[in-house]
């Protein structure tokens, strides 16, 4: 596994593509030591979502 996310964060927002849906946090490429229970985030309607566990912010591209 790589130490880098598949899509680098912009500021503190992680950009995701429709191919990444359904969106879950933590993402499969995240480090094992940094894991919390997996939660699926509803990003399709608004284009943005935040993880209730770690506060990671995601934004859907295009």
mmCIF file of the N, C-alpha and C atoms, coordinates in Angstrom:
data_MODEL
# 
_entry.id   MODEL 
# 
loop_
_atom_site.group_PDB 
_atom_site.id 
_atom_site.type_symbol 
_atom_site.label_atom_id 
_atom_site.label_alt_id 
_atom_site.label_comp_id 
_atom_site.label_asym_id 
_atom_site.label_entity_id 
_atom_site.label_seq_id 
_atom_site.pdbx_PDB_ins_code 
_atom_site.Cartn_x 
_atom_site.Cartn_y 
_atom_site.Cartn_z 
_atom_site.occupancy 
_atom_site.B_iso_or_equiv 
_atom_site.pdbx_formal_charge 
_atom_site.auth_seq_id 
_atom_site.auth_comp_id 
_atom_site.auth_asym_id 
_atom_site.auth_atom_id 
_atom_site.pdbx_PDB_model_num 
ATOM 1   N N  . UNK A 1 1  ? 0.839   -1.192 0.000   1.00 0.00 ? 1  UNK A N  1 
ATOM 2   C CA . UNK A 1 1  ? 0.000   0.000  0.000   1.00 0.00 ? 1  UNK A CA 1 
ATOM 3   C C  . UNK A 1 1  ? 0.875   1.244  0.000   1.00 0.00 ? 1  UNK A C  1 
ATOM 4   N N  . UNK A 1 2  ? 0.412   2.255  -0.645  1.00 0.00 ? 2  UNK A N  1 
ATOM 5   C CA . UNK A 1 2  ? 1.126   3.522  -0.710  1.00 0.00 ? 2  UNK A CA 1 
ATOM 6   C C  . UNK A 1 2  ? 0.764   4.393  0.483   1.00 0.00 ? 2  UNK A C  1 
ATOM 7   N N  . UNK A 1 3  ? 1.685   5.280  0.857   1.00 0.00 ? 3  UNK A N  1 
ATOM 8   C CA . UNK A 1 3  ? 1.406   6.230  1.931   1.00 0.00 ? 3  UNK A CA 1 
ATOM 9   C C  . UNK A 1 3  ? 0.616   7.424  1.422   1.00 0.00 ? 3  UNK A C  1 
ATOM 10  N N  . UNK A 1 4  ? 0.464   7.553  0.117   1.00 0.00 ? 4  UNK A N  1 
ATOM 11  C CA . UNK A 1 4  ? -0.230  8.685  -0.484  1.00 0.00 ? 4  UNK A CA 1 
ATOM 12  C C  . UNK A 1 4  ? -1.664  8.315  -0.818  1.00 0.00 ? 4  UNK A C  1 
ATOM 13  N N  . UNK A 1 5  ? -2.623  9.226  -0.583  1.00 0.00 ? 5  UNK A N  1 
ATOM 14  C CA . UNK A 1 5  ? -3.993  8.942  -1.002  1.00 0.00 ? 5  UNK A CA 1 
ATOM 15  C C  . UNK A 1 5  ? -4.070  8.884  -2.522  1.00 0.00 ? 5  UNK A C  1 
ATOM 16  N N  . UNK A 1 6  ? -5.070  8.169  -3.044  1.00 0.00 ? 6  UNK A N  1 
ATOM 17  C CA . UNK A 1 6  ? -5.233  8.039  -4.489  1.00 0.00 ? 6  UNK A CA 1 
ATOM 18  C C  . UNK A 1 6  ? -5.405  9.405  -5.140  1.00 0.00 ? 6  UNK A C  1 
ATOM 19  N N  . UNK A 1 7  ? -6.161  10.271 -4.523  1.00 0.00 ? 7  UNK A N  1 
ATOM 20  C CA . UNK A 1 7  ? -6.337  11.641 -4.998  1.00 0.00 ? 7  UNK A CA 1 
ATOM 21  C C  . UNK A 1 7  ? -5.851  12.560 -3.892  1.00 0.00 ? 7  UNK A C  1 
ATOM 22  N N  . UNK A 1 8  ? -4.810  13.349 -4.162  1.00 0.00 ? 8  UNK A N  1 
ATOM 23  C CA . UNK A 1 8  ? -4.284  14.196 -3.095  1.00 0.00 ? 8  UNK A CA 1 
ATOM 24  C C  . UNK A 1 8  ? -5.305  15.221 -2.619  1.00 0.00 ? 8  UNK A C  1 
ATOM 25  N N  . UNK A 1 9  ? -5.279  15.551 -1.335  1.00 0.00 ? 9  UNK A N  1 
ATOM 26  C CA . UNK A 1 9  ? -6.196  16.552 -0.815  1.00 0.00 ? 9  UNK A CA 1 
ATOM 27  C C  . UNK A 1 9  ? -5.903  17.933 -1.396  1.00 0.00 ? 9  UNK A C  1 
ATOM 28  N N  . UNK A 1 10 ? -6.920  18.733 -1.567  1.00 0.00 ? 10 UNK A N  1 
ATOM 29  C CA . UNK A 1 10 ? -6.774  20.130 -1.968  1.00 0.00 ? 10 UNK A CA 1 
ATOM 30  C C  . UNK A 1 10 ? -7.104  20.930 -0.716  1.00 0.00 ? 10 UNK A C  1 
ATOM 31  N N  . UNK A 1 11 ? -6.072  21.578 -0.150  1.00 0.00 ? 11 UNK A N  1 
ATOM 32  C CA . UNK A 1 11 ? -6.270  22.193 1.152   1.00 0.00 ? 11 UNK A CA 1 
ATOM 33  C C  . UNK A 1 11 ? -6.501  21.064 2.129   1.00 0.00 ? 11 UNK A C  1 
ATOM 34  N N  . UNK A 1 12 ? -7.640  21.030 2.762   1.00 0.00 ? 12 UNK A N  1 
ATOM 35  C CA . UNK A 1 12 ? -7.955  19.907 3.637   1.00 0.00 ? 12 UNK A CA 1 
ATOM 36  C C  . UNK A 1 12 ? -9.162  19.128 3.125   1.00 0.00 ? 12 UNK A C  1 
ATOM 37  N N  . UNK A 1 13 ? -9.458  19.268 1.834   1.00 0.00 ? 13 UNK A N  1 
ATOM 38  C CA . UNK A 1 13 ? -10.580 18.567 1.206   1.00 0.00 ? 13 UNK A CA 1 
ATOM 39  C C  . UNK A 1 13 ? -10.024 17.498 0.269   1.00 0.00 ? 13 UNK A C  1 
ATOM 40  N N  . UNK A 1 14 ? -10.544 16.285 0.378   1.00 0.00 ? 14 UNK A N  1 
ATOM 41  C CA . UNK A 1 14 ? -10.122 15.187 -0.487  1.00 0.00 ? 14 UNK A CA 1 
ATOM 42  C C  . UNK A 1 14 ? -11.090 15.108 -1.654  1.00 0.00 ? 14 UNK A C  1 
ATOM 43  N N  . UNK A 1 15 ? -10.572 15.239 -2.874  1.00 0.00 ? 15 UNK A N  1 
ATOM 44  C CA . UNK A 1 15 ? -11.398 15.166 -4.070  1.00 0.00 ? 15 UNK A CA 1 
ATOM 45  C C  . UNK A 1 15 ? -11.586 13.707 -4.473  1.00 0.00 ? 15 UNK A C  1 
ATOM 46  N N  . UNK A 1 16 ? -12.818 13.342 -4.798  1.00 0.00 ? 16 UNK A N  1 
ATOM 47  C CA . UNK A 1 16 ? -13.120 11.979 -5.226  1.00 0.00 ? 16 UNK A CA 1 
ATOM 48  C C  . UNK A 1 16 ? -13.882 12.019 -6.546  1.00 0.00 ? 16 UNK A C  1 
ATOM 49  N N  . UNK A 1 17 ? -13.750 10.944 -7.317  1.00 0.00 ? 17 UNK A N  1 
ATOM 50  C CA . UNK A 1 17 ? -14.447 10.798 -8.599  1.00 0.00 ? 17 UNK A CA 1 
ATOM 51  C C  . UNK A 1 17 ? -15.673 9.920  -8.421  1.00 0.00 ? 17 UNK A C  1 
ATOM 52  N N  . UNK A 1 18 ? -16.554 9.943  -9.393  1.00 0.00 ? 18 UNK A N  1 
ATOM 53  C CA . UNK A 1 18 ? -17.724 9.059  -9.353  1.00 0.00 ? 18 UNK A CA 1 
ATOM 54  C C  . UNK A 1 18 ? -17.296 7.591  -9.343  1.00 0.00 ? 18 UNK A C  1 
ATOM 55  N N  . UNK A 1 19 ? -16.143 7.284  -9.910  1.00 0.00 ? 19 UNK A N  1 
ATOM 56  C CA . UNK A 1 19 ? -15.619 5.913  -9.905  1.00 0.00 ? 19 UNK A CA 1 
ATOM 57  C C  . UNK A 1 19 ? -15.287 5.454  -8.484  1.00 0.00 ? 19 UNK A C  1 
ATOM 58  N N  . UNK A 1 20 ? -15.098 6.391  -7.547  1.00 0.00 ? 20 UNK A N  1 
ATOM 59  C CA . UNK A 1 20 ? -14.782 6.067  -6.159  1.00 0.00 ? 20 UNK A CA 1 
ATOM 60  C C  . UNK A 1 20 ? -16.028 5.750  -5.335  1.00 0.00 ? 20 UNK A C  1 
ATOM 61  N N  . UNK A 1 21 ? -17.210 5.892  -5.918  1.00 0.00 ? 21 UNK A N  1 
ATOM 62  C CA . UNK A 1 21 ? -18.462 5.671  -5.196  1.00 0.00 ? 21 UNK A CA 1 
ATOM 63  C C  . UNK A 1 21 ? -18.802 4.197  -5.135  1.00 0.00 ? 21 UNK A C  1 
ATOM 64  N N  . UNK A 1 22 ? -19.438 3.693  -4.099  1.00 0.00 ? 22 UNK A N  1 
ATOM 65  C CA . UNK A 1 22 ? -19.850 4.448  -2.932  1.00 0.00 ? 22 UNK A CA 1 
ATOM 66  C C  . UNK A 1 22 ? -18.639 4.850  -2.098  1.00 0.00 ? 22 UNK A C  1 
ATOM 67  N N  . UNK A 1 23 ? -18.696 6.043  -1.540  1.00 0.00 ? 23 UNK A N  1 
ATOM 68  C CA . UNK A 1 23 ? -17.590 6.607  -0.777  1.00 0.00 ? 23 UNK A CA 1 
ATOM 69  C C  . UNK A 1 23 ? -17.641 6.131  0.661   1.00 0.00 ? 23 UNK A C  1 
ATOM 70  N N  . UNK A 1 24 ? -16.517 5.618  1.121   1.00 0.00 ? 24 UNK A N  1 
ATOM 71  C CA . UNK A 1 24 ? -16.434 5.223  2.530   1.00 0.00 ? 24 UNK A CA 1 
ATOM 72  C C  . UNK A 1 24 ? -15.197 5.851  3.148   1.00 0.00 ? 24 UNK A C  1 
ATOM 73  N N  . UNK A 1 25 ? -15.246 6.051  4.437   1.00 0.00 ? 25 UNK A N  1 
ATOM 74  C CA . UNK A 1 25 ? -14.108 6.551  5.197   1.00 0.00 ? 25 UNK A CA 1 
ATOM 75  C C  . UNK A 1 25 ? -13.936 5.603  6.368   1.00 0.00 ? 25 UNK A C  1 
ATOM 76  N N  . UNK A 1 26 ? -12.732 5.104  6.586   1.00 0.00 ? 26 UNK A N  1 
ATOM 77  C CA . UNK A 1 26 ? -11.514 5.357  5.832   1.00 0.00 ? 26 UNK A CA 1 
ATOM 78  C C  . UNK A 1 26 ? -11.566 4.666  4.473   1.00 0.00 ? 26 UNK A C  1 
ATOM 79  N N  . UNK A 1 27 ? -10.782 5.202  3.538   1.00 0.00 ? 27 UNK A N  1 
ATOM 80  C CA . UNK A 1 27 ? -10.740 4.648  2.201   1.00 0.00 ? 27 UNK A CA 1 
ATOM 81  C C  . UNK A 1 27 ? -9.791  3.451  2.178   1.00 0.00 ? 27 UNK A C  1 
ATOM 82  N N  . UNK A 1 28 ? -9.943  2.551  1.224   1.00 0.00 ? 28 UNK A N  1 
ATOM 83  C CA . UNK A 1 28 ? -9.114  1.331  1.193   1.00 0.00 ? 28 UNK A CA 1 
ATOM 84  C C  . UNK A 1 28 ? -7.606  1.603  1.203   1.00 0.00 ? 28 UNK A C  1 
ATOM 85  N N  . UNK A 1 29 ? -7.160  2.713  0.651   1.00 0.00 ? 29 UNK A N  1 
ATOM 86  C CA . UNK A 1 29 ? -5.723  2.992  0.592   1.00 0.00 ? 29 UNK A CA 1 
ATOM 87  C C  . UNK A 1 29 ? -5.182  3.685  1.841   1.00 0.00 ? 29 UNK A C  1 
ATOM 88  N N  . UNK A 1 30 ? -6.038  3.976  2.815   1.00 0.00 ? 30 UNK A N  1 
ATOM 89  C CA . UNK A 1 30 ? -5.585  4.628  4.046   1.00 0.00 ? 30 UNK A CA 1 
ATOM 90  C C  . UNK A 1 30 ? -4.765  3.665  4.895   1.00 0.00 ? 30 UNK A C  1 
ATOM 91  N N  . UNK A 1 31 ? -3.859  4.214  5.682   1.00 0.00 ? 31 UNK A N  1 
ATOM 92  C CA . UNK A 1 31 ? -2.990  3.430  6.557   1.00 0.00 ? 31 UNK A CA 1 
ATOM 93  C C  . UNK A 1 31 ? -3.799  2.674  7.612   1.00 0.00 ? 31 UNK A C  1 
ATOM 94  N N  . UNK A 1 32 ? -3.407  1.453  7.882   1.00 0.00 ? 32 UNK A N  1 
ATOM 95  C CA . UNK A 1 32 ? -4.118  0.616  8.842   1.00 0.00 ? 32 UNK A CA 1 
ATOM 96  C C  . UNK A 1 32 ? -4.137  1.230  10.240  1.00 0.00 ? 32 UNK A C  1 
ATOM 97  N N  . UNK A 1 33 ? -3.039  1.824  10.678  1.00 0.00 ? 33 UNK A N  1 
ATOM 98  C CA . UNK A 1 33 ? -2.972  2.387  12.036  1.00 0.00 ? 33 UNK A CA 1 
ATOM 99  C C  . UNK A 1 33 ? -3.925  3.559  12.224  1.00 0.00 ? 33 UNK A C  1 
ATOM 100 N N  . UNK A 1 34 ? -4.345  4.163  11.136  1.00 0.00 ? 34 UNK A N  1 
ATOM 101 C CA . UNK A 1 34 ? -5.161  5.363  11.187  1.00 0.00 ? 34 UNK A CA 1 
ATOM 102 C C  . UNK A 1 34 ? -6.647  5.052  10.973  1.00 0.00 ? 34 UNK A C  1 
ATOM 103 N N  . UNK A 1 35 ? -7.052  3.808  11.140  1.00 0.00 ? 35 UNK A N  1 
ATOM 104 C CA . UNK A 1 35 ? -8.420  3.397  10.821  1.00 0.00 ? 35 UNK A CA 1 
ATOM 105 C C  . UNK A 1 35 ? -9.393  3.651  11.975  1.00 0.00 ? 35 UNK A C  1 
ATOM 106 N N  . UNK A 1 36 ? -10.618 3.915  11.598  1.00 0.00 ? 36 UNK A N  1 
ATOM 107 C CA . UNK A 1 36 ? -11.748 3.948  12.517  1.00 0.00 ? 36 UNK A CA 1 
ATOM 108 C C  . UNK A 1 36 ? -12.816 3.080  11.869  1.00 0.00 ? 36 UNK A C  1 
ATOM 109 N N  . UNK A 1 37 ? -13.924 2.801  12.512  1.00 0.00 ? 37 UNK A N  1 
ATOM 110 C CA . UNK A 1 37 ? -14.953 1.976  11.858  1.00 0.00 ? 37 UNK A CA 1 
ATOM 111 C C  . UNK A 1 37 ? -15.354 2.582  10.513  1.00 0.00 ? 37 UNK A C  1 
ATOM 112 N N  . UNK A 1 38 ? -15.531 1.725  9.522   1.00 0.00 ? 38 UNK A N  1 
ATOM 113 C CA . UNK A 1 38 ? -15.894 2.200  8.182   1.00 0.00 ? 38 UNK A CA 1 
ATOM 114 C C  . UNK A 1 38 ? -17.305 2.767  8.200   1.00 0.00 ? 38 UNK A C  1 
ATOM 115 N N  . UNK A 1 39 ? -17.454 3.916  7.578   1.00 0.00 ? 39 UNK A N  1 
ATOM 116 C CA . UNK A 1 39 ? -18.752 4.559  7.446   1.00 0.00 ? 39 UNK A CA 1 
ATOM 117 C C  . UNK A 1 39 ? -18.902 4.984  5.989   1.00 0.00 ? 39 UNK A C  1 
ATOM 118 N N  . UNK A 1 40 ? -20.073 4.761  5.422   1.00 0.00 ? 40 UNK A N  1 
ATOM 119 C CA . UNK A 1 40 ? -20.337 5.180  4.048   1.00 0.00 ? 40 UNK A CA 1 
ATOM 120 C C  . UNK A 1 40 ? -20.939 6.576  4.078   1.00 0.00 ? 40 UNK A C  1 
ATOM 121 N N  . UNK A 1 41 ? -20.416 7.437  3.224   1.00 0.00 ? 41 UNK A N  1 
ATOM 122 C CA . UNK A 1 41 ? -20.805 8.847  3.232   1.00 0.00 ? 41 UNK A CA 1 
ATOM 123 C C  . UNK A 1 41 ? -21.683 9.172  2.025   1.00 0.00 ? 41 UNK A C  1 
ATOM 124 N N  . UNK A 1 42 ? -22.845 9.752  2.249   1.00 0.00 ? 42 UNK A N  1 
ATOM 125 C CA . UNK A 1 42 ? -23.757 10.121 1.158   1.00 0.00 ? 42 UNK A CA 1 
ATOM 126 C C  . UNK A 1 42 ? -23.305 11.412 0.492   1.00 0.00 ? 42 UNK A C  1 
ATOM 127 N N  . UNK A 1 43 ? -22.532 11.299 -0.561  1.00 0.00 ? 43 UNK A N  1 
ATOM 128 C CA . UNK A 1 43 ? -21.961 12.471 -1.216  1.00 0.00 ? 43 UNK A CA 1 
ATOM 129 C C  . UNK A 1 43 ? -22.668 12.795 -2.533  1.00 0.00 ? 43 UNK A C  1 
ATOM 130 N N  . UNK A 1 44 ? -23.464 11.855 -3.042  1.00 0.00 ? 44 UNK A N  1 
ATOM 131 C CA . UNK A 1 44 ? -24.058 12.008 -4.372  1.00 0.00 ? 44 UNK A CA 1 
ATOM 132 C C  . UNK A 1 44 ? -24.990 13.216 -4.502  1.00 0.00 ? 44 UNK A C  1 
ATOM 133 N N  . UNK A 1 45 ? -25.802 13.506 -3.503  1.00 0.00 ? 45 UNK A N  1 
ATOM 134 C CA . UNK A 1 45 ? -26.798 14.580 -3.615  1.00 0.00 ? 45 UNK A CA 1 
ATOM 135 C C  . UNK A 1 45 ? -26.198 15.972 -3.528  1.00 0.00 ? 45 UNK A C  1 
ATOM 136 N N  . UNK A 1 46 ? -25.323 16.199 -2.553  1.00 0.00 ? 46 UNK A N  1 
ATOM 137 C CA . UNK A 1 46 ? -24.792 17.550 -2.328  1.00 0.00 ? 46 UNK A CA 1 
ATOM 138 C C  . UNK A 1 46 ? -23.420 17.772 -2.929  1.00 0.00 ? 46 UNK A C  1 
ATOM 139 N N  . UNK A 1 47 ? -22.690 16.674 -3.223  1.00 0.00 ? 47 UNK A N  1 
ATOM 140 C CA . UNK A 1 47 ? -21.349 16.803 -3.774  1.00 0.00 ? 47 UNK A CA 1 
ATOM 141 C C  . UNK A 1 47 ? -20.274 16.980 -2.712  1.00 0.00 ? 47 UNK A C  1 
ATOM 142 N N  . UNK A 1 48 ? -20.675 17.006 -1.438  1.00 0.00 ? 48 UNK A N  1 
ATOM 143 C CA . UNK A 1 48 ? -19.721 17.146 -0.339  1.00 0.00 ? 48 UNK A CA 1 
ATOM 144 C C  . UNK A 1 48 ? -20.179 16.290 0.829   1.00 0.00 ? 48 UNK A C  1 
ATOM 145 N N  . UNK A 1 49 ? -19.188 15.804 1.612   1.00 0.00 ? 49 UNK A N  1 
ATOM 146 C CA . UNK A 1 49 ? -19.500 15.018 2.799   1.00 0.00 ? 49 UNK A CA 1 
ATOM 147 C C  . UNK A 1 49 ? -18.335 15.101 3.770   1.00 0.00 ? 49 UNK A C  1 
ATOM 148 N N  . UNK A 1 50 ? -18.636 14.954 5.051   1.00 0.00 ? 50 UNK A N  1 
ATOM 149 C CA . UNK A 1 50 ? -17.622 14.932 6.106   1.00 0.00 ? 50 UNK A CA 1 
ATOM 150 C C  . UNK A 1 50 ? -17.793 13.657 6.913   1.00 0.00 ? 50 UNK A C  1 
ATOM 151 N N  . UNK A 1 51 ? -16.672 13.078 7.322   1.00 0.00 ? 51 UNK A N  1 
ATOM 152 C CA . UNK A 1 51 ? -16.699 11.867 8.131   1.00 0.00 ? 51 UNK A CA 1 
ATOM 153 C C  . UNK A 1 51 ? -17.028 12.222 9.576   1.00 0.00 ? 51 UNK A C  1 
ATOM 154 N N  . UNK A 1 52 ? -18.008 11.541 10.174  1.00 0.00 ? 52 UNK A N  1 
ATOM 155 C CA . UNK A 1 52 ? -18.361 11.837 11.561  1.00 0.00 ? 52 UNK A CA 1 
ATOM 156 C C  . UNK A 1 52 ? -17.302 11.356 12.565  1.00 0.00 ? 52 UNK A C  1 
ATOM 157 N N  . UNK A 1 53 ? -16.415 10.457 12.156  1.00 0.00 ? 53 UNK A N  1 
ATOM 158 C CA . UNK A 1 53 ? -15.375 9.945  13.053  1.00 0.00 ? 53 UNK A CA 1 
ATOM 159 C C  . UNK A 1 53 ? -14.133 10.827 13.062  1.00 0.00 ? 53 UNK A C  1 
ATOM 160 N N  . UNK A 1 54 ? -13.562 11.072 11.875  1.00 0.00 ? 54 UNK A N  1 
ATOM 161 C CA . UNK A 1 54 ? -12.265 11.760 11.816  1.00 0.00 ? 54 UNK A CA 1 
ATOM 162 C C  . UNK A 1 54 ? -12.365 13.179 11.280  1.00 0.00 ? 54 UNK A C  1 
ATOM 163 N N  . UNK A 1 55 ? -13.528 13.559 10.751  1.00 0.00 ? 55 UNK A N  1 
ATOM 164 C CA . UNK A 1 55 ? -13.698 14.908 10.237  1.00 0.00 ? 55 UNK A CA 1 
ATOM 165 C C  . UNK A 1 55 ? -13.158 15.122 8.826   1.00 0.00 ? 55 UNK A C  1 
ATOM 166 N N  . UNK A 1 56 ? -12.662 14.055 8.179   1.00 0.00 ? 56 UNK A N  1 
ATOM 167 C CA . UNK A 1 56 ? -12.166 14.201 6.810   1.00 0.00 ? 56 UNK A CA 1 
ATOM 168 C C  . UNK A 1 56 ? -13.276 14.774 5.934   1.00 0.00 ? 56 UNK A C  1 
ATOM 169 N N  . UNK A 1 57 ? -12.903 15.715 5.085   1.00 0.00 ? 57 UNK A N  1 
ATOM 170 C CA . UNK A 1 57 ? -13.874 16.361 4.208   1.00 0.00 ? 57 UNK A CA 1 
ATOM 171 C C  . UNK A 1 57 ? -13.627 15.910 2.770   1.00 0.00 ? 57 UNK A C  1 
ATOM 172 N N  . UNK A 1 58 ? -14.714 15.510 2.105   1.00 0.00 ? 58 UNK A N  1 
ATOM 173 C CA . UNK A 1 58 ? -14.639 15.004 0.741   1.00 0.00 ? 58 UNK A CA 1 
ATOM 174 C C  . UNK A 1 58 ? -15.489 15.866 -0.173  1.00 0.00 ? 58 UNK A C  1 
ATOM 175 N N  . UNK A 1 59 ? -15.011 16.003 -1.414  1.00 0.00 ? 59 UNK A N  1 
ATOM 176 C CA . UNK A 1 59 ? -15.764 16.746 -2.420  1.00 0.00 ? 59 UNK A CA 1 
ATOM 177 C C  . UNK A 1 59 ? -15.754 15.935 -3.708  1.00 0.00 ? 59 UNK A C  1 
ATOM 178 N N  . UNK A 1 60 ? -16.923 15.825 -4.341  1.00 0.00 ? 60 UNK A N  1 
ATOM 179 C CA . UNK A 1 60 ? -17.083 15.073 -5.582  1.00 0.00 ? 60 UNK A CA 1 
ATOM 180 C C  . UNK A 1 60 ? -16.674 15.941 -6.759  1.00 0.00 ? 60 UNK A C  1 
ATOM 181 N N  . UNK A 1 61 ? -15.760 15.438 -7.591  1.00 0.00 ? 61 UNK A N  1 
ATOM 182 C CA . UNK A 1 61 ? -15.321 16.168 -8.783  1.00 0.00 ? 61 UNK A CA 1 
ATOM 183 C C  . UNK A 1 61 ? -16.434 16.179 -9.811  1.00 0.00 ? 61 UNK A C  1 
ATOM 184 N N  . UNK A 1 62 ? -16.540 17.321 -10.521 1.00 0.00 ? 62 UNK A N  1 
ATOM 185 C CA . UNK A 1 62 ? -17.420 17.471 -11.655 1.00 0.00 ? 62 UNK A CA 1 
ATOM 186 C C  . UNK A 1 62 ? -18.771 17.019 -11.446 1.00 0.00 ? 62 UNK A C  1 
# 
